[in-house]
């Protein structure tokens, strides 16, 4: 990331609990990212990117997941 900031780490129990509540394993790289940075936002080249974090309510994540993947 050329400009921006990463958020503080998420607790491992929160990230692991998200996987359990969704009923699916998060990709290891993404889980590791959340445990190190817990999201963030900024520029990558000319694109502004927002990485998801626990700032989103778990219920919203579950709802989107179930809508898309049943």
N, CA, C and O atoms as a Tripos MOL2 file, in Angstrom:
@<TRIPOS>MOLECULE
protein
  280   279    70     0     0
PROTEIN
NO_CHARGES

@<TRIPOS>ATOM
      1 N           0.8540   -1.1520    0.0000 N.3       1 UNK1
      2 CA          0.0000    0.0000    0.0000 C.3       1 UNK1
      3 C           0.9070    1.2230    0.0000 C.2       1 UNK1
      4 O           1.8400    1.3160    0.7970 O.2       1 UNK1
      5 N           0.6260    2.1510   -0.8940 N.am      2 UNK2
      6 CA          1.4820    3.3210   -1.0210 C.3       2 UNK2
      7 C           1.0520    4.4630   -0.1020 C.2       2 UNK2
      8 O           1.8950    5.2550    0.3190 O.2       2 UNK2
      9 N          -0.2320    4.5660    0.2180 N.am      3 UNK3
     10 CA         -0.7700    5.5850    1.1100 C.3       3 UNK3
     11 C          -1.9210    4.9710    1.8710 C.2       3 UNK3
     12 O          -2.7410    4.2660    1.2830 O.2       3 UNK3
     13 N          -2.0050    5.2210    3.1630 N.am      4 UNK4
     14 CA         -3.1210    4.7030    3.9330 C.3       4 UNK4
     15 C          -2.6620    4.1590    5.2620 C.2       4 UNK4
     16 O          -1.5560    4.4370    5.7240 O.2       4 UNK4
     17 N          -3.5340    3.3770    5.8660 N.am      5 UNK5
     18 CA         -3.1890    2.8140    7.1550 C.3       5 UNK5
     19 C          -3.8620    1.4700    7.3570 C.2       5 UNK5
     20 O          -4.9320    1.1970    6.8140 O.2       5 UNK5
     21 N          -3.2120    0.6450    8.1440 N.am      6 UNK6
     22 CA         -3.7890   -0.6280    8.5540 C.3       6 UNK6
     23 C          -4.3670   -0.4540    9.9480 C.2       6 UNK6
     24 O          -3.8810    0.3590   10.7340 O.2       6 UNK6
     25 N          -5.3980   -1.2140   10.2510 N.am      7 UNK7
     26 CA         -6.0010   -1.1910   11.5750 C.3       7 UNK7
     27 C          -5.1920   -2.0660   12.5280 C.2       7 UNK7
     28 O          -4.3370   -2.8430   12.1030 O.2       7 UNK7
     29 N          -5.4720   -1.9280   13.8060 N.am      8 UNK8
     30 CA         -4.8200   -2.7560   14.8250 C.3       8 UNK8
     31 C          -5.2370   -4.2180   14.6450 C.2       8 UNK8
     32 O          -6.2800   -4.4930   14.0520 O.2       8 UNK8
     33 N          -4.4390   -5.1480   15.1460 N.am      9 UNK9
     34 CA         -4.7640   -6.5740   14.9890 C.3       9 UNK9
     35 C          -6.0890   -6.9620   15.6370 C.2       9 UNK9
     36 O          -6.4870   -6.3920   16.6530 O.2       9 UNK9
     37 N          -6.7660   -7.9400   15.0350 N.am     10 UNK10
     38 CA         -7.9480   -8.5400   15.6480 C.3      10 UNK10
     39 C          -7.4810   -9.6530   16.5730 C.2      10 UNK10
     40 O          -6.4360  -10.2620   16.3450 O.2      10 UNK10
     41 N          -8.2500   -9.9140   17.6070 N.am     11 UNK11
     42 CA         -7.9220  -11.0250   18.4890 C.3      11 UNK11
     43 C          -8.1310  -12.3350   17.7410 C.2      11 UNK11
     44 O          -9.0880  -12.4790   16.9800 O.2      11 UNK11
     45 N          -7.2430  -13.2760   17.9610 N.am     12 UNK12
     46 CA         -7.3350  -14.5810   17.2890 C.3      12 UNK12
     47 C          -8.6770  -15.2490   17.5400 C.2      12 UNK12
     48 O          -9.2430  -15.8660   16.6380 O.2      12 UNK12
     49 N          -9.1860  -15.1300   18.7510 N.am     13 UNK13
     50 CA        -10.4660  -15.7670   19.0670 C.3      13 UNK13
     51 C         -11.6220  -15.1780   18.2600 C.2      13 UNK13
     52 O         -12.5710  -15.8870   17.9280 O.2      13 UNK13
     53 N         -11.5460  -13.8900   17.9470 N.am     14 UNK14
     54 CA        -12.5890  -13.2420   17.1480 C.3      14 UNK14
     55 C         -12.5340  -13.7570   15.7110 C.2      14 UNK14
     56 O         -13.5680  -14.0850   15.1290 O.2      14 UNK14
     57 N         -11.3440  -13.8270   15.1430 N.am     15 UNK15
     58 CA        -11.1870  -14.3140   13.7660 C.3      15 UNK15
     59 C         -11.5970  -15.7760   13.6680 C.2      15 UNK15
     60 O         -12.3080  -16.1610   12.7400 O.2      15 UNK15
     61 N         -11.1540  -16.5920   14.6200 N.am     16 UNK16
     62 CA        -11.5150  -18.0090   14.6110 C.3      16 UNK16
     63 C         -13.0100  -18.1980   14.8300 C.2      16 UNK16
     64 O         -13.6160  -19.1000   14.2510 O.2      16 UNK16
     65 N         -13.6090  -17.3400   15.6720 N.am     17 UNK17
     66 CA        -15.0450  -17.4050   15.9080 C.3      17 UNK17
     67 C         -15.8470  -17.0520   14.6700 C.2      17 UNK17
     68 O         -16.9250  -17.6050   14.4500 O.2      17 UNK17
     69 N         -15.3270  -16.1270   13.8510 N.am     18 UNK18
     70 CA        -16.0020  -15.7660   12.6080 C.3      18 UNK18
     71 C         -16.0890  -16.9760   11.6940 C.2      18 UNK18
     72 O         -17.1400  -17.2420   11.1090 O.2      18 UNK18
     73 N         -15.0090  -17.6980   11.5700 N.am     19 UNK19
     74 CA        -15.0210  -18.9140   10.7510 C.3      19 UNK19
     75 C         -16.0640  -19.9030   11.2620 C.2      19 UNK19
     76 O         -16.8190  -20.4840   10.4830 O.2      19 UNK19
     77 N         -16.0950  -20.0850   12.5600 N.am     20 UNK20
     78 CA        -17.0470  -21.0320   13.1500 C.3      20 UNK20
     79 C         -18.4890  -20.5930   12.9090 C.2      20 UNK20
     80 O         -19.3430  -21.4170   12.5820 O.2      20 UNK20
     81 N         -18.7630  -19.2930   13.0710 N.am     21 UNK21
     82 CA        -20.1300  -18.8010   12.8870 C.3      21 UNK21
     83 C         -20.5760  -18.8520   11.4410 C.2      21 UNK21
     84 O         -21.7540  -19.0750   11.1610 O.2      21 UNK21
     85 N         -19.6460  -18.6480   10.5190 N.am     22 UNK22
     86 CA        -19.9930  -18.7330    9.0960 C.3      22 UNK22
     87 C         -20.1130  -20.1720    8.6390 C.2      22 UNK22
     88 O         -20.7600  -20.4630    7.6330 O.2      22 UNK22
     89 N         -19.4850  -21.0730    9.3850 N.am     23 UNK23
     90 CA        -19.5210  -22.4800    9.0090 C.3      23 UNK23
     91 C         -18.5870  -22.7970    7.8610 C.2      23 UNK23
     92 O         -18.7810  -23.7790    7.1450 O.2      23 UNK23
     93 N         -17.5770  -21.9670    7.6860 N.am     24 UNK24
     94 CA        -16.6160  -22.1720    6.6060 C.3      24 UNK24
     95 C         -15.2800  -21.5880    7.0570 C.2      24 UNK24
     96 O         -15.2420  -20.5800    7.7630 O.2      24 UNK24
     97 N         -14.2100  -22.2120    6.6530 N.am     25 UNK25
     98 CA        -12.8860  -21.7040    7.0170 C.3      25 UNK25
     99 C         -12.5360  -20.4970    6.1550 C.2      25 UNK25
    100 O         -12.6900  -20.5300    4.9340 O.2      25 UNK25
    101 N         -12.0690  -19.4420    6.7940 N.am     26 UNK26
    102 CA        -11.5490  -18.3050    6.0330 C.3      26 UNK26
    103 C         -10.2400  -18.7340    5.3820 C.2      26 UNK26
    104 O          -9.5180  -19.5530    5.9520 O.2      26 UNK26
    105 N          -9.9150  -18.2090    4.2120 N.am     27 UNK27
    106 CA         -8.5970  -18.5040    3.6410 C.3      27 UNK27
    107 C          -7.5040  -18.1300    4.6500 C.2      27 UNK27
    108 O          -7.5670  -17.0670    5.2670 O.2      27 UNK27
    109 N          -6.5180  -18.9920    4.8150 N.am     28 UNK28
    110 CA         -5.4670  -18.7770    5.8080 C.3      28 UNK28
    111 C          -4.8100  -17.4070    5.6590 C.2      28 UNK28
    112 O          -4.5730  -16.7230    6.6550 O.2      28 UNK28
    113 N          -4.5190  -17.0050    4.4320 N.am     29 UNK29
    114 CA         -3.8740  -15.7040    4.2160 C.3      29 UNK29
    115 C          -4.7410  -14.5560    4.7410 C.2      29 UNK29
    116 O          -4.2240  -13.6010    5.3200 O.2      29 UNK29
    117 N          -6.0600  -14.6500    4.5370 N.am     30 UNK30
    118 CA         -6.9560  -13.5910    4.9960 C.3      30 UNK30
    119 C          -7.0630  -13.5960    6.5190 C.2      30 UNK30
    120 O          -7.0250  -12.5390    7.1480 O.2      30 UNK30
    121 N          -7.1970  -14.7820    7.1120 N.am     31 UNK31
    122 CA         -7.2490  -14.8860    8.5740 C.3      31 UNK31
    123 C          -5.9630  -14.3330    9.1900 C.2      31 UNK31
    124 O          -6.0120  -13.5990   10.1770 O.2      31 UNK31
    125 N          -4.8250  -14.6830    8.6160 N.am     32 UNK32
    126 CA         -3.5390  -14.1660    9.1070 C.3      32 UNK32
    127 C          -3.4750  -12.6440    8.9760 C.2      32 UNK32
    128 O          -2.9590  -11.9640    9.8620 O.2      32 UNK32
    129 N          -3.9980  -12.1140    7.8720 N.am     33 UNK33
    130 CA         -4.0330  -10.6620    7.6590 C.3      33 UNK33
    131 C          -4.8540   -9.9840    8.7590 C.2      33 UNK33
    132 O          -4.4170   -8.9870    9.3340 O.2      33 UNK33
    133 N          -6.0460  -10.5230    9.0530 N.am     34 UNK34
    134 CA         -6.8900   -9.9320   10.0890 C.3      34 UNK34
    135 C          -6.2060   -9.9720   11.4500 C.2      34 UNK34
    136 O          -6.3200   -9.0340   12.2390 O.2      34 UNK34
    137 N          -5.4940  -11.0660   11.7180 N.am     35 UNK35
    138 CA         -4.8090  -11.2070   13.0010 C.3      35 UNK35
    139 C          -3.5980  -10.2780   13.1010 C.2      35 UNK35
    140 O          -3.1240   -9.9860   14.1980 O.2      35 UNK35
    141 N          -3.1070   -9.8230   11.9670 N.am     36 UNK36
    142 CA         -1.9770   -8.8960   11.9730 C.3      36 UNK36
    143 C          -2.4210   -7.4430   11.8420 C.2      36 UNK36
    144 O          -1.8580   -6.5650   12.4950 O.2      36 UNK36
    145 N          -3.4220   -7.1800   11.0080 N.am     37 UNK37
    146 CA         -3.8180   -5.7980   10.7190 C.3      37 UNK37
    147 C          -5.3000   -5.5170   10.9250 C.2      37 UNK37
    148 O          -5.6660   -4.3610   11.1380 O.2      37 UNK37
    149 N          -6.1590   -6.5130   10.8700 N.am     38 UNK38
    150 CA         -7.5990   -6.3430   11.0290 C.3      38 UNK38
    151 C          -8.1820   -5.2900   10.0850 C.2      38 UNK38
    152 O          -8.9820   -4.4470   10.4900 O.2      38 UNK38
    153 N          -7.7760   -5.3550    8.8540 N.am     39 UNK39
    154 CA         -8.3130   -4.4470    7.8560 C.3      39 UNK39
    155 C          -7.4800   -3.1900    7.7070 C.2      39 UNK39
    156 O          -6.4020   -3.0620    8.2870 O.2      39 UNK39
    157 N          -7.9940   -2.2790    6.9280 N.am     40 UNK40
    158 CA         -7.3150   -1.0220    6.6800 C.3      40 UNK40
    159 C          -7.8110   -0.4560    5.3620 C.2      40 UNK40
    160 O          -8.6760   -1.0300    4.7010 O.2      40 UNK40
    161 N          -7.2430    0.6780    4.9980 N.am     41 UNK41
    162 CA         -7.6180    1.2670    3.7150 C.3      41 UNK41
    163 C          -6.5160    2.1850    3.2210 C.2      41 UNK41
    164 O          -5.7380    2.7340    4.0020 O.2      41 UNK41
    165 N          -6.4680    2.3380    1.9180 N.am     42 UNK42
    166 CA         -5.4750    3.2050    1.3080 C.3      42 UNK42
    167 C          -5.3040    2.9030   -0.1600 C.2      42 UNK42
    168 O          -6.0550    2.1190   -0.7410 O.2      42 UNK42
    169 N          -4.3110    3.5310   -0.7530 N.am     43 UNK43
    170 CA         -4.0670    3.3750   -2.1820 C.3      43 UNK43
    171 C          -3.0990    2.2260   -2.4600 C.2      43 UNK43
    172 O          -2.0820    2.0610   -1.7860 O.2      43 UNK43
    173 N          -3.4440    1.4510   -3.4610 N.am     44 UNK44
    174 CA         -2.5270    0.4960   -4.0680 C.3      44 UNK44
    175 C          -2.4510    0.9400   -5.5200 C.2      44 UNK44
    176 O          -3.3910    0.7370   -6.2880 O.2      44 UNK44
    177 N          -1.3450    1.5380   -5.8880 N.am     45 UNK45
    178 CA         -1.2440    2.1620   -7.2050 C.3      45 UNK45
    179 C          -2.2280    3.3210   -7.2820 C.2      45 UNK45
    180 O          -2.2200    4.2040   -6.4250 O.2      45 UNK45
    181 N          -3.0770    3.3180   -8.3100 N.am     46 UNK46
    182 CA         -4.0730    4.3680   -8.4800 C.3      46 UNK46
    183 C          -5.4280    4.0100   -7.8700 C.2      46 UNK46
    184 O          -6.3620    4.8120   -7.9150 O.2      46 UNK46
    185 N          -5.5360    2.8170   -7.3050 N.am     47 UNK47
    186 CA         -6.8220    2.3570   -6.7750 C.3      47 UNK47
    187 C          -6.8900    2.5260   -5.2660 C.2      47 UNK47
    188 O          -5.9310    2.2270   -4.5550 O.2      47 UNK47
    189 N          -8.0370    3.0090   -4.7780 N.am     48 UNK48
    190 CA         -8.2620    3.1140   -3.3420 C.3      48 UNK48
    191 C          -8.9540    1.8360   -2.8990 C.2      48 UNK48
    192 O          -9.9910    1.4620   -3.4460 O.2      48 UNK48
    193 N          -8.3800    1.1690   -1.9090 N.am     49 UNK49
    194 CA         -8.8660   -0.1410   -1.4720 C.3      49 UNK49
    195 C          -9.2350   -0.0720    0.0000 C.2      49 UNK49
    196 O          -8.5240    0.5320    0.8030 O.2      49 UNK49
    197 N         -10.3630   -0.7020    0.3490 N.am     50 UNK50
    198 CA        -10.7560   -0.8540    1.7500 C.3      50 UNK50
    199 C         -10.7760   -2.3440    2.0490 C.2      50 UNK50
    200 O         -11.5350   -3.0990    1.4410 O.2      50 UNK50
    201 N          -9.9340   -2.7620    2.9920 N.am     51 UNK51
    202 CA         -9.8860   -4.1550    3.4160 C.3      51 UNK51
    203 C         -10.8790   -4.3310    4.5550 C.2      51 UNK51
    204 O         -10.8980   -3.5360    5.4950 O.2      51 UNK51
    205 N         -11.7030   -5.3700    4.4730 N.am     52 UNK52
    206 CA        -12.7100   -5.6080    5.5000 C.3      52 UNK52
    207 C         -12.0700   -5.8970    6.8420 C.2      52 UNK52
    208 O         -10.9820   -6.4660    6.9230 O.2      52 UNK52
    209 N         -12.7560   -5.5000    7.8760 N.am     53 UNK53
    210 CA        -12.2660   -5.7420    9.2280 C.3      53 UNK53
    211 C         -13.4430   -6.0040   10.1400 C.2      53 UNK53
    212 O         -14.5870   -6.0650    9.6900 O.2      53 UNK53
    213 N         -13.1590   -6.1600   11.4300 N.am     54 UNK54
    214 CA        -14.2580   -6.4070   12.3550 C.3      54 UNK54
    215 C         -15.0750   -5.1600   12.6270 C.2      54 UNK54
    216 O         -15.9700   -5.1820   13.4710 O.2      54 UNK54
    217 N         -14.7840   -4.0680   11.9250 N.am     55 UNK55
    218 CA        -15.6380   -2.8860   12.0390 C.3      55 UNK55
    219 C         -17.0240   -3.1990   11.5040 C.2      55 UNK55
    220 O         -17.9980   -2.5380   11.8630 O.2      55 UNK55
    221 N         -17.1150   -4.2040   10.6480 N.am     56 UNK56
    222 CA        -18.4160   -4.6370   10.1370 C.3      56 UNK56
    223 C         -19.0440   -5.5810   11.1480 C.2      56 UNK56
    224 O         -18.3530   -6.4090   11.7410 O.2      56 UNK56
    225 N         -20.3110   -5.4650   11.3410 N.am     57 UNK57
    226 CA        -20.9880   -6.3480   12.2900 C.3      57 UNK57
    227 C         -21.0040   -7.7720   11.7680 C.2      57 UNK57
    228 O         -21.2220   -8.0120   10.5800 O.2      57 UNK57
    229 N         -20.7710   -8.7060   12.6670 N.am     58 UNK58
    230 CA        -20.7550  -10.1170   12.3060 C.3      58 UNK58
    231 C         -22.0640  -10.5330   11.6520 C.2      58 UNK58
    232 O         -22.0600  -11.3010   10.6900 O.2      58 UNK58
    233 N         -23.1790  -10.0340   12.1630 N.am     59 UNK59
    234 CA        -24.4830  -10.3880   11.5930 C.3      59 UNK59
    235 C         -24.5800   -9.9810   10.1300 C.2      59 UNK59
    236 O         -25.1650  -10.7090    9.3280 O.2      59 UNK59
    237 N         -24.0210   -8.8350    9.7700 N.am     60 UNK60
    238 CA        -24.0540   -8.3850    8.3810 C.3      60 UNK60
    239 C         -23.2150   -9.3000    7.5010 C.2      60 UNK60
    240 O         -23.6200   -9.6440    6.3910 O.2      60 UNK60
    241 N         -22.0570   -9.6910    7.9920 N.am     61 UNK61
    242 CA        -21.1990  -10.6020    7.2260 C.3      61 UNK61
    243 C         -21.9130  -11.9340    7.0290 C.2      61 UNK61
    244 O         -21.9170  -12.4820    5.9270 O.2      61 UNK61
    245 N         -22.5230  -12.4600    8.1040 N.am     62 UNK62
    246 CA        -23.2390  -13.7300    7.9900 C.3      62 UNK62
    247 C         -24.3880  -13.6300    6.9970 C.2      62 UNK62
    248 O         -24.6080  -14.5490    6.2070 O.2      62 UNK62
    249 N         -25.1220  -12.5220    7.0310 N.am     63 UNK63
    250 CA        -26.2540  -12.3440    6.1340 C.3      63 UNK63
    251 C         -25.8150  -12.3400    4.6750 C.2      63 UNK63
    252 O         -26.4190  -13.0080    3.8350 O.2      63 UNK63
    253 N         -24.7660  -11.5880    4.3810 N.am     64 UNK64
    254 CA        -24.2620  -11.5410    3.0040 C.3      64 UNK64
    255 C         -23.7820  -12.9120    2.5820 C.2      64 UNK64
    256 O         -24.0690  -13.3490    1.4680 O.2      64 UNK64
    257 N         -23.0590  -13.5990    3.4480 N.am     65 UNK65
    258 CA        -22.5240  -14.9230    3.1280 C.3      65 UNK65
    259 C         -23.6680  -15.8910    2.8050 C.2      65 UNK65
    260 O         -23.6200  -16.6080    1.8060 O.2      65 UNK65
    261 N         -24.6850  -15.9050    3.6510 N.am     66 UNK66
    262 CA        -25.7970  -16.8390    3.4390 C.3      66 UNK66
    263 C         -26.5950  -16.5010    2.1900 C.2      66 UNK66
    264 O         -27.0860  -17.3960    1.5030 O.2      66 UNK66
    265 N         -26.7250  -15.2160    1.8950 N.am     67 UNK67
    266 CA        -27.4300  -14.7990    0.6790 C.3      67 UNK67
    267 C         -26.6860  -15.2710   -0.5590 C.2      67 UNK67
    268 O         -27.2990  -15.7520   -1.5120 O.2      67 UNK67
    269 N         -25.3760  -15.1360   -0.5450 N.am     68 UNK68
    270 CA        -24.5820  -15.5180   -1.7170 C.3      68 UNK68
    271 C         -24.3510  -17.0110   -1.8330 C.2      68 UNK68
    272 O         -24.3910  -17.5650   -2.9320 O.2      68 UNK68
    273 N         -24.1090  -17.6710   -0.7020 N.am     69 UNK69
    274 CA        -23.6500  -19.0610   -0.7500 C.3      69 UNK69
    275 C         -24.5890  -20.0510   -0.0900 C.2      69 UNK69
    276 O         -24.2660  -21.2340    0.0260 O.2      69 UNK69
    277 N         -25.7630  -19.5730    0.3490 N.am     70 UNK70
    278 CA        -26.7820  -20.4450    0.9000 C.3      70 UNK70
    279 C         -26.4480  -20.9610    2.2340 C.2      70 UNK70
    280 O         -27.2280  -21.7140    2.8180 O.2      70 UNK70
@<TRIPOS>BOND
     1     1     2 1
     2     2     3 1
     3     3     4 2
     4     3     5 am
     5     5     6 1
     6     6     7 1
     7     7     8 2
     8     7     9 am
     9     9    10 1
    10    10    11 1
    11    11    12 2
    12    11    13 am
    13    13    14 1
    14    14    15 1
    15    15    16 2
    16    15    17 am
    17    17    18 1
    18    18    19 1
    19    19    20 2
    20    19    21 am
    21    21    22 1
    22    22    23 1
    23    23    24 2
    24    23    25 am
    25    25    26 1
    26    26    27 1
    27    27    28 2
    28    27    29 am
    29    29    30 1
    30    30    31 1
    31    31    32 2
    32    31    33 am
    33    33    34 1
    34    34    35 1
    35    35    36 2
    36    35    37 am
    37    37    38 1
    38    38    39 1
    39    39    40 2
    40    39    41 am
    41    41    42 1
    42    42    43 1
    43    43    44 2
    44    43    45 am
    45    45    46 1
    46    46    47 1
    47    47    48 2
    48    47    49 am
    49    49    50 1
    50    50    51 1
    51    51    52 2
    52    51    53 am
    53    53    54 1
    54    54    55 1
    55    55    56 2
    56    55    57 am
    57    57    58 1
    58    58    59 1
    59    59    60 2
    60    59    61 am
    61    61    62 1
    62    62    63 1
    63    63    64 2
    64    63    65 am
    65    65    66 1
    66    66    67 1
    67    67    68 2
    68    67    69 am
    69    69    70 1
    70    70    71 1
    71    71    72 2
    72    71    73 am
    73    73    74 1
    74    74    75 1
    75    75    76 2
    76    75    77 am
    77    77    78 1
    78    78    79 1
    79    79    80 2
    80    79    81 am
    81    81    82 1
    82    82    83 1
    83    83    84 2
    84    83    85 am
    85    85    86 1
    86    86    87 1
    87    87    88 2
    88    87    89 am
    89    89    90 1
    90    90    91 1
    91    91    92 2
    92    91    93 am
    93    93    94 1
    94    94    95 1
    95    95    96 2
    96    95    97 am
    97    97    98 1
    98    98    99 1
    99    99   100 2
   100    99   101 am
   101   101   102 1
   102   102   103 1
   103   103   104 2
   104   103   105 am
   105   105   106 1
   106   106   107 1
   107   107   108 2
   108   107   109 am
   109   109   110 1
   110   110   111 1
   111   111   112 2
   112   111   113 am
   113   113   114 1
   114   114   115 1
   115   115   116 2
   116   115   117 am
   117   117   118 1
   118   118   119 1
   119   119   120 2
   120   119   121 am
   121   121   122 1
   122   122   123 1
   123   123   124 2
   124   123   125 am
   125   125   126 1
   126   126   127 1
   127   127   128 2
   128   127   129 am
   129   129   130 1
   130   130   131 1
   131   131   132 2
   132   131   133 am
   133   133   134 1
   134   134   135 1
   135   135   136 2
   136   135   137 am
   137   137   138 1
   138   138   139 1
   139   139   140 2
   140   139   141 am
   141   141   142 1
   142   142   143 1
   143   143   144 2
   144   143   145 am
   145   145   146 1
   146   146   147 1
   147   147   148 2
   148   147   149 am
   149   149   150 1
   150   150   151 1
   151   151   152 2
   152   151   153 am
   153   153   154 1
   154   154   155 1
   155   155   156 2
   156   155   157 am
   157   157   158 1
   158   158   159 1
   159   159   160 2
   160   159   161 am
   161   161   162 1
   162   162   163 1
   163   163   164 2
   164   163   165 am
   165   165   166 1
   166   166   167 1
   167   167   168 2
   168   167   169 am
   169   169   170 1
   170   170   171 1
   171   171   172 2
   172   171   173 am
   173   173   174 1
   174   174   175 1
   175   175   176 2
   176   175   177 am
   177   177   178 1
   178   178   179 1
   179   179   180 2
   180   179   181 am
   181   181   182 1
   182   182   183 1
   183   183   184 2
   184   183   185 am
   185   185   186 1
   186   186   187 1
   187   187   188 2
   188   187   189 am
   189   189   190 1
   190   190   191 1
   191   191   192 2
   192   191   193 am
   193   193   194 1
   194   194   195 1
   195   195   196 2
   196   195   197 am
   197   197   198 1
   198   198   199 1
   199   199   200 2
   200   199   201 am
   201   201   202 1
   202   202   203 1
   203   203   204 2
   204   203   205 am
   205   205   206 1
   206   206   207 1
   207   207   208 2
   208   207   209 am
   209   209   210 1
   210   210   211 1
   211   211   212 2
   212   211   213 am
   213   213   214 1
   214   214   215 1
   215   215   216 2
   216   215   217 am
   217   217   218 1
   218   218   219 1
   219   219   220 2
   220   219   221 am
   221   221   222 1
   222   222   223 1
   223   223   224 2
   224   223   225 am
   225   225   226 1
   226   226   227 1
   227   227   228 2
   228   227   229 am
   229   229   230 1
   230   230   231 1
   231   231   232 2
   232   231   233 am
   233   233   234 1
   234   234   235 1
   235   235   236 2
   236   235   237 am
   237   237   238 1
   238   238   239 1
   239   239   240 2
   240   239   241 am
   241   241   242 1
   242   242   243 1
   243   243   244 2
   244   243   245 am
   245   245   246 1
   246   246   247 1
   247   247   248 2
   248   247   249 am
   249   249   250 1
   250   250   251 1
   251   251   252 2
   252   251   253 am
   253   253   254 1
   254   254   255 1
   255   255   256 2
   256   255   257 am
   257   257   258 1
   258   258   259 1
   259   259   260 2
   260   259   261 am
   261   261   262 1
   262   262   263 1
   263   263   264 2
   264   263   265 am
   265   265   266 1
   266   266   267 1
   267   267   268 2
   268   267   269 am
   269   269   270 1
   270   270   271 1
   271   271   272 2
   272   271   273 am
   273   273   274 1
   274   274   275 1
   275   275   276 2
   276   275   277 am
   277   277   278 1
   278   278   279 1
   279   279   280 2
@<TRIPOS>SUBSTRUCTURE
     1 UNK1         2 RESIDUE 1 A UNK
     2 UNK2         6 RESIDUE 1 A UNK
     3 UNK3        10 RESIDUE 1 A UNK
     4 UNK4        14 RESIDUE 1 A UNK
     5 UNK5        18 RESIDUE 1 A UNK
     6 UNK6        22 RESIDUE 1 A UNK
     7 UNK7        26 RESIDUE 1 A UNK
     8 UNK8        30 RESIDUE 1 A UNK
     9 UNK9        34 RESIDUE 1 A UNK
    10 UNK10       38 RESIDUE 1 A UNK
    11 UNK11       42 RESIDUE 1 A UNK
    12 UNK12       46 RESIDUE 1 A UNK
    13 UNK13       50 RESIDUE 1 A UNK
    14 UNK14       54 RESIDUE 1 A UNK
    15 UNK15       58 RESIDUE 1 A UNK
    16 UNK16       62 RESIDUE 1 A UNK
    17 UNK17       66 RESIDUE 1 A UNK
    18 UNK18       70 RESIDUE 1 A UNK
    19 UNK19       74 RESIDUE 1 A UNK
    20 UNK20       78 RESIDUE 1 A UNK
    21 UNK21       82 RESIDUE 1 A UNK
    22 UNK22       86 RESIDUE 1 A UNK
    23 UNK23       90 RESIDUE 1 A UNK
    24 UNK24       94 RESIDUE 1 A UNK
    25 UNK25       98 RESIDUE 1 A UNK
    26 UNK26      102 RESIDUE 1 A UNK
    27 UNK27      106 RESIDUE 1 A UNK
    28 UNK28      110 RESIDUE 1 A UNK
    29 UNK29      114 RESIDUE 1 A UNK
    30 UNK30      118 RESIDUE 1 A UNK
    31 UNK31      122 RESIDUE 1 A UNK
    32 UNK32      126 RESIDUE 1 A UNK
    33 UNK33      130 RESIDUE 1 A UNK
    34 UNK34      134 RESIDUE 1 A UNK
    35 UNK35      138 RESIDUE 1 A UNK
    36 UNK36      142 RESIDUE 1 A UNK
    37 UNK37      146 RESIDUE 1 A UNK
    38 UNK38      150 RESIDUE 1 A UNK
    39 UNK39      154 RESIDUE 1 A UNK
    40 UNK40      158 RESIDUE 1 A UNK
    41 UNK41      162 RESIDUE 1 A UNK
    42 UNK42      166 RESIDUE 1 A UNK
    43 UNK43      170 RESIDUE 1 A UNK
    44 UNK44      174 RESIDUE 1 A UNK
    45 UNK45      178 RESIDUE 1 A UNK
    46 UNK46      182 RESIDUE 1 A UNK
    47 UNK47      186 RESIDUE 1 A UNK
    48 UNK48      190 RESIDUE 1 A UNK
    49 UNK49      194 RESIDUE 1 A UNK
    50 UNK50      198 RESIDUE 1 A UNK
    51 UNK51      202 RESIDUE 1 A UNK
    52 UNK52      206 RESIDUE 1 A UNK
    53 UNK53      210 RESIDUE 1 A UNK
    54 UNK54      214 RESIDUE 1 A UNK
    55 UNK55      218 RESIDUE 1 A UNK
    56 UNK56      222 RESIDUE 1 A UNK
    57 UNK57      226 RESIDUE 1 A UNK
    58 UNK58      230 RESIDUE 1 A UNK
    59 UNK59      234 RESIDUE 1 A UNK
    60 UNK60      238 RESIDUE 1 A UNK
    61 UNK61      242 RESIDUE 1 A UNK
    62 UNK62      246 RESIDUE 1 A UNK
    63 UNK63      250 RESIDUE 1 A UNK
    64 UNK64      254 RESIDUE 1 A UNK
    65 UNK65      258 RESIDUE 1 A UNK
    66 UNK66      262 RESIDUE 1 A UNK
    67 UNK67      266 RESIDUE 1 A UNK
    68 UNK68      270 RESIDUE 1 A UNK
    69 UNK69      274 RESIDUE 1 A UNK
    70 UNK70      278 RESIDUE 1 A UNK
